[in-house]
Structures are given as structure tokens and as C-alpha cells.
Amino acid sequence: MIYKEFQNLKLSALGMGAMRLPVLEGDDSQIDEAAAAQMVDLAMKSGVNYYDTAWGYHSGNSERVMGRILKNYPRDSFYLATKFPGYDLSNMDKAEEIFEKQLEKCGVEYFDFYLFHNVCEMNIDAYLDEKYGIFDYLMKQKKAGRIRHLGFSAHGAYDVMERFLDAYGKEMEFCQIQLNYLDWSFQDAKSKVELLKKWNLPVWVMEPLRGGKLASLQAENEAKLKALRPQEGIPAWAFRFLQTIPEVTMILSGMSNREQVEDNLHTFAEDKPLNQEEMDALLSIADSMVKNSVPCTACHYCVSHCPKGLDIPKLISLYNEHSFTGGGFIAPMVLRTLAEDKRPDSCIGCRSCDAVCPQQIKVSEIMADFAERTKPNA
């Protein structure tokens, strides 16, 4: 296992994200705890010491399950991270209530790392509003030792991050951003890394595989990469890209099964950054991938706010497939297997999903377009 220095700590370069744990019967709220425990045990025995969860992951059950699993290990053998759920504006006046509940759910007396969750366009004003007292409360917990290291995650644009840093940057110790070779240009992640460098903040990475979309590529693109590194797996290229960026300290991977853990452990057994030819090839492939796709990462925030109970990430995945192929039979075929009230045309356009989407996707517009594209005789 590769390790990175952070202040006086030695962190595994690979962290285990607990947003995509194995589930039962396809229900995101029902974690397969036995399978998750086996994954954590393998990770722990292989040197992974950083575990990241959050209030809303798996409909609120991720913190509980991770807390129970990690109880089996000495408290000083792992670092636990969770976050204040500011992606939901109704939580802004509940900092104390939520923090105390998180400690209870995780079964710990302190968090090694705690983050302002998902700083973005929809919540930056509220995060900076002193009437909610979020920053003051979290700083108080840090001084009391209940938060060891304080940082923030951000899905917002560069200027949003700047506003947050101008207000609280002196007290932040790290920042977690969506960073992968697809988003290096697509979401201007390169500029965000440069911004954090100016603030001397190490980068924590989320979505290194873009919700699994970089785990496999079109055959011609895979062939290009195999010609450069015959022994390297396709998912590993995404991690090697991140190993090439010196500001990156922590890379979180939301692993869903034991095989993914084993594969990632193999990758992180050594540090193998890309050379310029490899970097150019990878970024060229990225440019070819983002022409028409909707940048959903299947975080499921939208699902919990949809009054119609639509499986929005699945529908967007089908929408992307339909767009990539210029039609085709797969998306219409799958849609026909869904209950009539769970299809895109069931969206009522209330925009509740839009308000909580970390990617700022106009979900209601996508659903309307999808419904139009796939209606009979469209």
C-alpha cells in the first residue's frame, strides 16, 4: 500500500468510500452488511486506513453500517470521515443535532476528518450565512477534539469554491473535489486543483472512476491504452492519472464488491504516474467521451427528493446510452420493463431533484427530453 503524509499522519493513498456499498435486491437503502464487512476486513488487512461515509449515503444507513463494522477494529487503526449534509438546505439550522446523531450512528467519540458536504451554487449563501452558525459550531467541535481535521467537499464551480475559501479557507485543512481524467477539462478540475494549491490545501479525490464510467471504455480506446501499458487494467489508468498530480493526497473509491477492492489494492501496491505521452493519450480519450453525456455520478441525492420515487440515476444512465447510440433498442427495451409510473414521462417537473443535484443537472429537463425521444413514433 502506498502512503501519503498529511500533517503528522500517514494515510493510505487509497481510501474506501462508503457511498456504493453492496446492497440487497438492488435496494440502495439496504446494505449487504456481511459483504461490506468482508470488504472492509480485506482493506484493513491490506493497509487501507481511511474510511469515508456521509449522512445521506445509502438513505442514511452508510454511517450506521460503517460504524458497526469498524467497531471490530482498534479505534487508532483507522481514520473515519463524515460530513455535514449541506446538500439539503433544510439541514442548515441543525448542525448540532446532526453532528451528535452522526457520532451516535458511527459509534465513535470523535471524527478524524469532518467536511462541509458539497459546497456548490445552491448552498454557498447558506453555508456563509452566520445565522446558521455551522462554521462556528464545527470549529467549536474541533477545539473540543471531537473533530480532528476539518475540510470541505465541493461540486461547485471555481468561483463558488473561491467564495468559500475567502470566508473559511484559513481554517480548512483539505478539500475533496471530483477529480478524474474526464473532468480535468469537462468540469475544469484542473483550475480547481490550482486554486487549492494557492491555499496550500491538499486534494482529496472523489469520483476517480466517474461513478464507474471509467472502469471500461470503448474497444478502440482500450486498445490505445493497452498499446502503451499492456499489463495495466483500464480502471487503473484513472488512478495512475491521479498519481501523476502532486497535489493529490487521498483518493477515495466507492467500491461495491470484493473484486473491486482486490483490483484497487493491486493498483495501489505501487506508484506509477503517467508520462507525457500517456497523459496526452488519456486526455484525448476523455475529450472524445464528453460530447453528449449527462454527468450523473449516481449519488442518489435526487432519488430521496423525488415525489414520484423515480430511479433518476438509472434513467439518466439509459438517457446517456440512448444519446450515445443515437437511438437504438436498449433504452426503449429497458424502459418497457419499468412500471408505467417509474418512466421518464412520470416526472412532474417539480425540480426538487434539480435543487439537490451536486452536478447541477437539470434533471426535470432531461426527463422531459427522454420522454419525448422515447415516446411511440418519436
Solvent accessible surface area in square Angstrom, and as a share of the most:
residue,aa,sasa,rsa
1,M,55,0.25
2,I,25,0.13
3,Y,78,0.30
4,K,65,0.28
5,E,130,0.59
6,F,8,0.03
7,Q,109,0.49
8,N,131,0.67
9,L,29,0.14
10,K,115,0.49
11,L,0,0.00
12,S,0,0.00
13,A,4,0.03
14,L,0,0.00
15,G,0,0.00
16,M,0,0.00
17,G,7,0.06
18,A,0,0.00
19,M,28,0.13
20,R,51,0.19
21,L,5,0.02
22,P,20,0.12
23,V,51,0.29
24,L,88,0.44
25,E,180,0.81
26,G,72,0.69
27,D,62,0.32
28,D,37,0.19
29,S,28,0.18
30,Q,92,0.41
31,I,16,0.08
32,D,36,0.18
33,E,58,0.26
34,A,70,0.54
35,A,31,0.24
36,A,0,0.00
37,A,31,0.24
38,Q,107,0.48
39,M,2,0.01
40,V,0,0.00
41,D,43,0.22
42,L,33,0.16
43,A,0,0.00
44,M,31,0.14
45,K,161,0.68
46,S,41,0.26
47,G,20,0.20
48,V,2,0.01
49,N,23,0.12
50,Y,0,0.00
51,Y,0,0.00
52,D,5,0.02
53,T,0,0.00
54,A,0,0.00
55,W,64,0.23
56,G,21,0.21
57,Y,17,0.06
58,H,6,0.03
59,S,80,0.51
60,G,11,0.11
61,N,39,0.20
62,S,0,0.00
63,E,0,0.00
64,R,92,0.33
65,V,7,0.04
66,M,1,0.00
67,G,4,0.04
68,R,129,0.47
69,I,5,0.03
70,L,5,0.02
71,K,135,0.57
72,N,113,0.58
73,Y,45,0.17
74,P,89,0.56
75,R,61,0.22
76,D,127,0.66
77,S,43,0.28
78,F,5,0.02
79,Y,43,0.16
80,L,1,0.01
81,A,0,0.00
82,T,0,0.00
83,K,1,0.00
84,F,0,0.00
85,P,0,0.00
86,G,0,0.00
87,Y,14,0.05
88,D,29,0.15
89,L,92,0.46
90,S,68,0.44
91,N,16,0.08
92,M,2,0.01
93,D,103,0.53
94,K,76,0.32
95,A,8,0.06
96,E,107,0.48
97,E,116,0.52
98,I,4,0.02
99,F,0,0.00
100,E,68,0.30
101,K,74,0.31
102,Q,0,0.00
103,L,13,0.06
104,E,120,0.54
105,K,22,0.09
106,C,3,0.02
107,G,30,0.29
108,V,22,0.13
109,E,150,0.67
110,Y,39,0.15
111,F,0,0.00
112,D,9,0.05
113,F,0,0.00
114,Y,0,0.00
115,L,0,0.00
116,F,0,0.00
117,H,7,0.03
118,N,0,0.00
119,V,0,0.00
120,C,0,0.00
121,E,75,0.33
122,M,53,0.24
123,N,0,0.00
124,I,6,0.03
125,D,96,0.50
126,A,17,0.13
127,Y,3,0.01
128,L,42,0.21
129,D,55,0.28
130,E,153,0.69
131,K,153,0.65
132,Y,67,0.25
133,G,23,0.22
134,I,4,0.02
135,F,37,0.16
136,D,95,0.49
137,Y,32,0.12
138,L,0,0.00
139,M,25,0.11
140,K,133,0.56
141,Q,9,0.04
142,K,53,0.23
143,K,167,0.71
144,A,69,0.54
145,G,27,0.26
146,R,68,0.25
147,I,1,0.01
148,R,110,0.40
149,H,20,0.09
150,L,0,0.00
151,G,0,0.00
152,F,0,0.00
153,S,1,0.00
154,A,1,0.01
155,H,23,0.10
156,G,1,0.01
157,A,44,0.34
158,Y,67,0.25
159,D,85,0.44
160,V,7,0.04
161,M,0,0.00
162,E,66,0.30
163,R,106,0.39
164,F,0,0.00
165,L,0,0.00
166,D,106,0.55
167,A,54,0.42
168,Y,25,0.10
169,G,4,0.04
170,K,187,0.79
171,E,69,0.31
172,M,9,0.04
173,E,26,0.12
174,F,0,0.00
175,C,0,0.00
176,Q,3,0.01
177,I,1,0.00
178,Q,6,0.03
179,L,0,0.00
180,N,0,0.00
181,Y,2,0.01
182,L,11,0.06
183,D,0,0.00
184,W,39,0.14
185,S,82,0.53
186,F,77,0.32
187,Q,38,0.17
188,D,64,0.33
189,A,1,0.00
190,K,108,0.46
191,S,37,0.24
192,K,13,0.05
193,V,2,0.01
194,E,79,0.36
195,L,6,0.03
196,L,0,0.00
197,K,109,0.46
198,K,150,0.64
199,W,77,0.27
200,N,134,0.69
201,L,12,0.06
202,P,33,0.21
203,V,0,0.00
204,W,0,0.00
205,V,0,0.00
206,M,24,0.11
207,E,16,0.07
208,P,6,0.04
209,L,30,0.15
210,R,4,0.01
211,G,27,0.26
212,G,40,0.39
213,K,76,0.32
214,L,0,0.00
215,A,40,0.31
216,S,73,0.47
217,L,22,0.11
218,Q,119,0.53
219,A,88,0.68
220,E,113,0.51
221,N,10,0.05
222,E,45,0.20
223,A,61,0.47
224,K,106,0.45
225,L,0,0.00
226,K,81,0.34
227,A,82,0.63
228,L,53,0.26
229,R,33,0.12
230,P,85,0.54
231,Q,174,0.78
232,E,14,0.06
233,G,33,0.32
234,I,12,0.06
235,P,30,0.19
236,A,7,0.06
237,W,0,0.00
238,A,0,0.00
239,F,1,0.00
240,R,5,0.02
241,F,0,0.00
242,L,1,0.00
243,Q,26,0.12
244,T,39,0.23
245,I,12,0.06
246,P,116,0.73
247,E,33,0.15
248,V,7,0.04
249,T,15,0.08
250,M,0,0.00
251,I,4,0.02
252,L,9,0.05
253,S,5,0.03
254,G,25,0.24
255,M,2,0.01
256,S,36,0.23
257,N,56,0.29
258,R,103,0.38
259,E,113,0.51
260,Q,74,0.33
261,V,1,0.00
262,E,79,0.35
263,D,63,0.33
264,N,7,0.04
265,L,25,0.12
266,H,142,0.63
267,T,4,0.02
268,F,1,0.00
269,A,67,0.52
270,E,91,0.41
271,D,69,0.36
272,K,73,0.31
273,P,69,0.43
274,L,13,0.07
275,N,83,0.43
276,Q,125,0.56
277,E,110,0.49
278,E,13,0.06
279,M,29,0.13
280,D,76,0.39
281,A,26,0.20
282,L,0,0.00
283,L,43,0.22
284,S,67,0.43
285,I,4,0.02
286,A,4,0.03
287,D,86,0.45
288,S,59,0.38
289,M,37,0.17
290,V,30,0.17
291,K,156,0.66
292,N,95,0.49
293,S,23,0.15
294,V,14,0.08
295,P,26,0.16
296,C,15,0.09
297,T,5,0.03
298,A,32,0.25
299,C,23,0.14
300,H,55,0.25
301,Y,13,0.05
302,C,13,0.08
303,V,45,0.26
304,S,85,0.55
305,H,58,0.26
306,C,23,0.14
307,P,87,0.54
308,K,77,0.33
309,G,39,0.38
310,L,2,0.01
311,D,64,0.33
312,I,3,0.01
313,P,10,0.06
314,K,85,0.36
315,L,2,0.01
316,I,2,0.01
317,S,63,0.40
318,L,18,0.09
319,Y,15,0.06
320,N,7,0.04
321,E,44,0.20
322,H,16,0.07
323,S,19,0.12
324,F,107,0.45
325,T,80,0.46
326,G,73,0.70
327,G,16,0.16
328,G,56,0.54
329,F,139,0.58
330,I,72,0.37
331,A,0,0.00
332,P,31,0.19
333,M,89,0.40
334,V,33,0.19
335,L,12,0.06
336,R,162,0.59
337,T,104,0.60
338,L,33,0.16
339,A,61,0.47
340,E,132,0.59
341,D,78,0.41
342,K,74,0.31
343,R,62,0.23
344,P,5,0.03
345,D,103,0.53
346,S,18,0.12
347,C,36,0.21
348,I,110,0.56
349,G,39,0.37
350,C,63,0.38
351,R,118,0.43
352,S,41,0.27
353,C,9,0.05
354,D,22,0.12
355,A,56,0.44
356,V,8,0.05
357,C,13,0.08
358,P,2,0.01
359,Q,21,0.09
360,Q,69,0.31
361,I,13,0.06
362,K,110,0.46
363,V,2,0.01
364,S,8,0.05
365,E,91,0.41
366,I,27,0.14
367,M,2,0.01
368,A,64,0.50
369,D,49,0.26
370,F,0,0.00
371,A,22,0.17
372,E,94,0.42
373,R,103,0.38
374,T,34,0.20
375,K,99,0.42
376,P,117,0.74
377,N,161,0.83
378,A,81,0.63
